[in-house]
């Protein structure tokens, strides 16, 4: 059974994490969650409410963690998923996250980026010359990182699949599963 690695941390968005995990498990993949430490991470629920200029945040589920970033050996995984939420803004600074992400990009393996998840490879200089989606207010940051921003629910650029956020998860998941299937055939 092929394995997929999910990078998370406290304040990862609940749906951005849980939906891809369950979809991958449904398709027969073994999914491992890595975080700064092995303790459960606290997810959050982001929503859009009338009268608010930005999204709101509420506590979400607790997500079990299989291994710490420092323990992750990316060579054992077929793909990587980085959920959105606020976690990407701080996990992108972890040297082991840089090691893990760089491996997937250098090996041209499938990478799924949901919402703010694009902040991780953007901060590492891995999106230069690539087309990605993400939470729309991140457009200037992504362009400053050398990426082309496309606001869409299922942007595919080679091995990368990205979307604007949890409302896009059905389209994102279909596209990501397609990239995973093509990668498995080419191995």
C-alpha positions in Angstrom: 0.0 0.0 0.0 1.4 3.4 -1.0 1.8 6.0 1.7 0.9 9.8 1.5 2.4 12.3 4.0 0.3 15.2 5.3 2.1 18.1 7.0 0.1 19.8 9.7 0.3 21.8 12.9 -2.0 23.5 15.4 -4.5 25.8 13.6 -4.5 23.8 10.4 -8.0 24.1 8.8 -10.2 21.2 9.8 -11.8 20.5 6.4 -8.5 21.2 4.6 -6.9 18.4 6.6 -9.7 15.9 7.2 -11.3 15.8 3.7 -8.0 14.8 1.9 -7.0 12.4 4.6 -10.4 10.5 4.3 -10.4 10.7 0.5 -6.9 9.2 0.3 -7.7 6.5 2.8 -10.9 5.7 0.8 -8.7 5.2 -2.3 -6.5 2.7 -0.4 -3.6 4.9 0.6 -2.0 4.8 4.0 -1.9 8.3 5.3 0.6 9.6 7.8 0.3 13.0 9.5 3.5 14.7 10.5 3.6 17.8 12.8 6.2 19.6 14.9 5.8 16.9 17.7 3.9 13.6 18.0 1.0 15.1 20.1 -2.4 15.6 18.5 -2.8 18.9 16.8 -5.7 21.2 17.3 -7.5 22.0 14.1 -9.6 25.1 13.5 -12.8 25.8 11.5 -12.7 28.8 9.1 -16.0 30.1 7.8 -17.3 33.1 6.0 -20.0 35.1 7.7 -22.0 38.1 6.6 -20.7 41.3 7.9 -17.1 40.1 8.2 -14.4 41.2 5.8 -12.2 38.2 6.7 -13.0 34.6 7.6 -13.9 33.7 11.2 -12.1 31.0 13.2 -13.5 28.5 15.7 -12.0 25.4 17.4 -12.1 22.2 15.3 -11.2 18.6 15.8 -8.0 17.1 17.2 -5.9 15.4 14.6 -3.8 12.4 15.6 -0.2 12.7 14.5 2.0 9.7 13.4 5.4 11.3 13.5 7.3 14.5 14.1 8.7 16.4 11.2 12.2 15.4 12.3 11.2 11.7 12.0 9.7 11.9 8.5 11.6 10.1 5.8 10.1 11.5 2.6 11.6 8.7 0.5 8.9 6.4 1.8 6.0 8.4 0.5 4.3 8.6 -2.9 2.8 12.1 -2.3 2.6 15.1 0.0 -0.4 17.1 1.1 -0.2 20.5 2.9 -3.6 21.7 4.3 -4.3 25.3 4.8 -5.3 27.3 7.9 -2.8 29.2 10.0 -0.4 26.2 10.4 1.5 26.8 7.1 2.7 30.3 8.3 4.7 28.7 11.1 5.6 25.2 9.9 7.2 26.7 6.8 10.1 27.8 9.1 10.9 24.3 10.3 14.1 23.0 8.7 12.6 19.5 8.5 9.6 20.8 6.6 12.0 22.4 4.1 13.8 19.0 3.8 10.6 17.1 3.2 9.0 19.6 0.7 12.2 19.9 -1.3 12.4 16.1 -1.7 8.9 16.0 -3.2 9.6 18.9 -5.6 13.0 17.6 -6.6 11.6 14.1 -7.3 8.5 15.5 -9.1 6.2 13.6 -6.9 2.5 14.6 -6.4 2.0 17.6 -4.0 -1.4 18.8 -2.9 -1.7 22.3 -1.6 -5.0 23.5 0.0 -5.7 27.1 0.6 -2.8 28.6 2.7 -0.8 25.4 2.2 0.9 27.2 -0.7 2.7 29.3 1.8 5.1 26.5 2.6 6.6 25.8 -0.8 6.4 29.6 -1.7 8.6 30.4 1.3 11.1 27.8 0.2 11.4 29.1 -3.3 9.8 26.0 -4.8 7.0 27.7 -6.7 9.1 29.9 -9.0 7.8 29.5 -12.6 4.8 27.4 -11.4 1.1 28.1 -11.6 -0.9 27.6 -8.4 -4.1 28.6 -6.7 -4.5 29.4 -3.0 -6.6 31.6 -0.7 -7.0 34.7 -3.0 -5.5 37.3 -0.6 -2.2 35.3 -1.0 -1.9 36.3 -4.6 0.7 39.0 -4.1 2.8 36.7 -1.9 2.7 33.9 -4.4 3.6 36.3 -7.3 6.5 37.6 -5.2 7.6 34.0 -4.8 7.8 33.8 -8.6 4.5 31.8 -9.1 1.6 32.6 -11.4 -1.6 32.8 -9.4 -4.8 31.3 -10.8 -8.0 31.5 -8.7 -9.6 28.1 -9.4 -10.7 25.0 -7.5 -8.4 22.6 -9.2 -5.2 24.1 -10.6 -2.8 21.4 -11.9 0.8 22.3 -12.8 2.6 19.0 -13.4 2.9 17.3 -10.1 1.3 20.2 -8.1 -2.5 20.4 -7.4 -3.8 23.4 -5.6 -7.1 25.1 -4.8 -8.4 28.3 -3.1 -9.8 26.5 0.0 -12.2 24.0 1.5 -15.2 24.9 -0.7 -13.1 23.5 -3.6 -12.2 20.2 -2.0 -14.4 18.0 -4.3 -12.7 19.4 -7.4 -9.3 19.5 -5.8 -9.6 15.9 -4.6 -10.6 14.7 -8.1 -7.6 16.5 -9.7 -5.2 15.3 -7.0 -6.3 11.7 -7.3 -5.8 11.9 -11.1 -2.2 13.2 -10.6 -1.6 10.3 -8.1 -3.0 7.7 -10.5 -0.8 9.1 -13.4 2.3 9.1 -11.1 1.6 5.4 -10.1 1.3 4.4 -13.7 4.6 6.1 -14.7 6.6 4.3 -11.8 
